[in-house]
């Protein structure tokens, strides 16, 4: 116990570790993207090309021939190895081991049959954000906020309460919006959550969504991110472009004859501390009302539904979409997650801590600007 506590003093601050992990993950994404681009250019197909003999070299028969295609073309001239005699092959071959009888006497058990359950191809395809760990104490030099929060991040707020899922539209014939072509699958196992329903989404489209907590009453499905659109892979694009693409495809919100409404989650590229305090954080903690199509009879009607907030998400602006937990995305919930150690104790909202740290950062920036303005007067 004492050794662990002693070792913790020598560890770098959590903020430094998180920043290093984010930068390392971002550089790895850039390396993989560059490698993919190079492979798509098919440069290796030109590696075996070479120039033939020129006219002067063809007329001059006295000059020695120059090998231009590499030494691989001389491989057929090498003598082939002779096969080993049958007696040697029989000596070197290893006889299969005979199964040894078990010493325990008892009833023979039939071996278990291999499981026929197949993992869904849509299992664990969502990009999960890490919980942003913050330090509010004045004794800590680092507060846990990213150092480039004002310039290198994108914010989604308010993130609604609900279940994370994937919305997948399948290829099929028939009239778009009338034939069931869309499924909602769970984020972990990839199993269908509701039966297939019709939607005007184009074929071969995959959306990262949040199924509203009251979806049975309001039929709302929140669009968080775009992974694929009409077969085009959007996951390899940067965060700011993906959210812009999403908003151009969902300008107001799709309303279906089926009781499901796609609503986009607002995103913000202006992440200055002042904008956080005046706009983003107040909206991240406030509920809002939206329009939803519902069935109350033979025809659908439009109704106002209330959407409850759950917090805000931070994305690195240059990051691409990748499955699994990523340090390039951070989660600031409205309510602190309940753990076994803190059960029964009242915990402060992480969003409140986030707001206080933003206020402290903003006050520090103003203090630094005032000190710089006072330098000429002091000199």
N, C-alpha and C positions, 0 to 999 in steps of 0.2 A: 504493500500500500504506500509506504513512504518512498520506495524507489520510483513508483509511477508518478507520484506527486513531484519528486525531485526532477524527473525527466521532463515533466510538463513545463518547468520553468525555462528549460533550454530550447524548447520548441519555438519556431517563429510565430508571430501573431496569426490568428485565423484569417485576417484580412489579406495578409501577404500570401498565405497558402492558397486561398481562393482565387486571388488575382493570378498567381502563377499557373494554377490549374486551368483557368479560363484562357489565358494566353496560349498555353500548351495545346489545349483542345482546339482553339481557333487555328493555330499553325498546322495542326494535323489535318483539319478539314481543308485548308488551302492546299496542302501537299497532295491529298487524295484527289481533290478537284483538278489540279494541274496534271496529275498522272492520268486521270480519266480523259482529259482533253487531248493529251498526247497519244493515248491509245486510239481515240476516235479519228485522229488525223492519219493513222496507218503509215507512219513514217518507216516502220520496220519492213514494209513491202518493197521499199526501194533499196534495202541494204544489199541485195544480191545483184543489182544492176552494175554493169561495167561497160566501158567503151571498147569497141572492136578495133581491129588493126586499121591503121590509116593507109592511104594509097601508097605512100612512100615505103612503108614497112611491108606491104604486100608485094611490091615489085622487087624489093631487096631480099632474095632468097638465101643469101650467104649469112645474114644475121641470125643469131640464135632465136628460137621461139621464146616469147615471154609469157609466163604463166599469169593470166589476168583474172581467172575465176577462182583463185585460191587453191589450196592443196587438197580440198575435199574431192575434186574431180579425179585425183590420182588414186583414190582408195580402191577402185576395182582392180588395179594392177598389183596390189599386194597379195601374197599367197594366202590362201584360206587355211585355217587350222584344221588338221585332220581329226576326225571324231575318235574318241577314246574307245578301246576294245570293250566288248561286252562284259568280259570278266572283271575289268576295272570298275565299270559302272555298277555291277552287282555288288562289289565290295564296298564301294562308297555310298551306296544307297542305304538309308536308315530304315529299318523295319519299324512299322507302327507298334507303339506300346500297347500291350494288352491291359485292359482294365482290371485293376486289382479288386478282388472281392472285399466287400465291407466286413469289418470284424464284428460290427454290431448286428445282432440278430433281431429282426423285428419285421413288421409289416412293410412290404415294398410300397413306396410312394410314387405315384405317377408324376413325371416331371410337369411343371407348370407350363401351360401353353403361352406362347408369346402374345402380348397384348396387341389387339388390332386397332386400338385407338390411335388416331392420327392427330398430330398437332395442327391446329388451324393455321393457315398461312397468314392470317390477320392478327395472330397473337403477339402482344408486346411490340406493336408498331408505333405506339404513341411516343412522343418526346416529353419526358417528365422533367419538371423543374426541381432544382434543389431548394430546400428551405433556406432562406437568407438568414444567417446567424449574425445578430447584431449585439453590440456592447454599448450600453448607455452610461456606464460608469465613467466619471471624470478621470479616474486613475488609468484607464486604458487609453493608450495613444491612438489605437485604431478602433473605429466604431463598427467596422464590418461592411460599410457601404462601398460599392465599387468606386475606384478613383476617377474613372471616366464616365460616371453616371450621366453627366450633363451632355456628353458629346457622342458616346458610343453605344447607347442603349435605346430600345424601344419599349414602351409600356402599354399593356392592355388592362383596361379598367372600365367599369367594374366587372370582374370575373363572376359569373352568376353561380348560385348554388345548384348543384346537379351532379350527374354521373358522367364521367369522361368516357367517350366512345368514338367510334369511327362510322361515318356515313359513306356507304359504298354504292355506287350506281353501276349496274351490270348491263352488258350489251344484250339487246333483244329487239325483236320487231314489234310493230304496232305503233300506235299514236303515243307520243311523249306526253306524259302527264295523265294518261289513262291506263296504261299497262303497268302493273307492279314491277318496278325495276330497281328499287332502292332498299337496302338493308341497313340496320343499325347493329353494330357488333361491339361487344365488350372490349375494353382496352387490354385486359390481361390474357384471357383465354381466347378471345376472338369469336365467342359464341353469339348467335343472334339474340338480341334483346326483345325485339318485337317482330311480328310477321312482316314480310316484304310488302311495301306500299308504293303507290305511284307517285312520281315526282318529275318535274320538268328538268331535273339535272341531266346533263349530257352523259352519254355512256362512257364507261371507264374513267370515272371521277371518284377520288377519295378525299374526304374532308375530315379533319380533326375537329370534333364537336364536343359539346356538353349538353346532355339531355337534361332539360330543366327538371327540378325536383317535383314540380307539379305538372308534368307534361300530360298526364291523363286528363287534367282539367283544362289546361291552356294549349296543349299540343305544340309547345315551343321547343325547338332544337337550335341551340346557339352554335354558330360557326366560329371556331377558334382559329383554325389555320387551314391552309390548302396544301395537300400533299401531291395530288395529281388532278389534272383537268383535261378531259378529252384525250386521255392517254399520254399527255405531255407531263413529264416529271417536273413538278414545281418545287419539290423538296430540296433540290440542289441550288435553289436561288436564295439570296439573302433575305433576312427577316423583313426588312422594310419593304422589299419588292413583293414578297408573298402577301403581306397584309394589304398593300395597294391593289394587287391583283384580285384579292378576295372582295374588296369593296367595289371594284368595277364590275364584278360578276353578281354581286348582291347589293345593288344601289339602294333599295328600300327594304327588301325582304320578300322572299317568295311566299305566296299564299296558295296552298294547294286545295283541291276538292277533298283531299284527305286531311284530317285534323292535325296537321303538323305545319309549323311555320318556322322557316329558317331565319334567324336573327343573327347579325354579325355582332361581335364584341368590339367596342370602340378601341382604337389604338392611337397612341400619341408619339410623334417623333420629337416634339418639343419637350425635352426632359430637363429643362432648367429648374433650379431649386424653387424659384418664384412660381413657376407654372405648376410644380408639384403641390405647393401649399395652397394655391388659389383655385386649381381646377382638378387635378388628377386625384389627389387624396380625398377631397370631399365627395367626388363621384364614386370612388372606390368603396366608400362606406355607406352610400345612400342607395336605397331601392328606387326603381323607376318603373314607369308604365309603358307598355308597348302594345301594338295591335296584333291580334291573332285571329285566324279563321277557325271557327268552331262549328260543329254540327249540333243544331238544336231542333231539327226537323228535316223536311225533305231537301232543304237548300242550306248551304253554309252561311254563316253571318260573321261579321267582324266585331270583335269585342276587345275591350281594354283589359289587359292582364298585368299583374304586378310581378316584377322580377326582383328577387332578393339577392344582395351582393354577398360575395365570399372572400374578396381580397383583390390583389393586383398581381400581375405577372410581369417580369422583366426579361427581355430578350436582348442578347448582343446583336447589334444592328447588322454586322457582317456575317453572322452565323447562318449556316444552312440547317435544314430540318434533318434530324437523325433520330432513329428509335432509341429508347432507353433513357436512363437518367443522364443528364448533361449538365456540366458546370456553366454552360453558356446560357442558361435560363435559371432565374431565381423566382421564388414564390414568397409573397408576403401575405399571409392570411389575415382575415379580419378577427378571427377567434384563434387563440393559441391552441395548438394540438395537445391533446391530453396524453400524458405519459404515466407509467406506473409510479415513478418517483414523485411526481407533482400532483398525484391524485388527491382530491380533497382540499387543495390549496387554490386560492384565487390568483390567477395569472393575468398579467397585463397584456392587452392586445398587441400583437406584433405590428399592426398598422399604426398604433399610437406611438410605439417606440420608433418606427420608421419616420413618422412625422416629426418627432422631437429631434432626431438626428439630422433631418433635412433642415430644420430651423437652426440647429447649431452650425451646420455647414454654411448656411446662408449668412448667419451673423459673423462667422469667421471670415468669409469673403468680403463683407462690408468693412470689417475692421482692418483687413489687409489693404483695401483700397484707400481708406482714410489715412493709414500710415504712409502710403506711397504719396498721397497728395500733400502730406505735411512735410515731406523731405526737403523741398526747395525752401520752405520757410525756415526750417531748422538750420540749413546750410547758410 
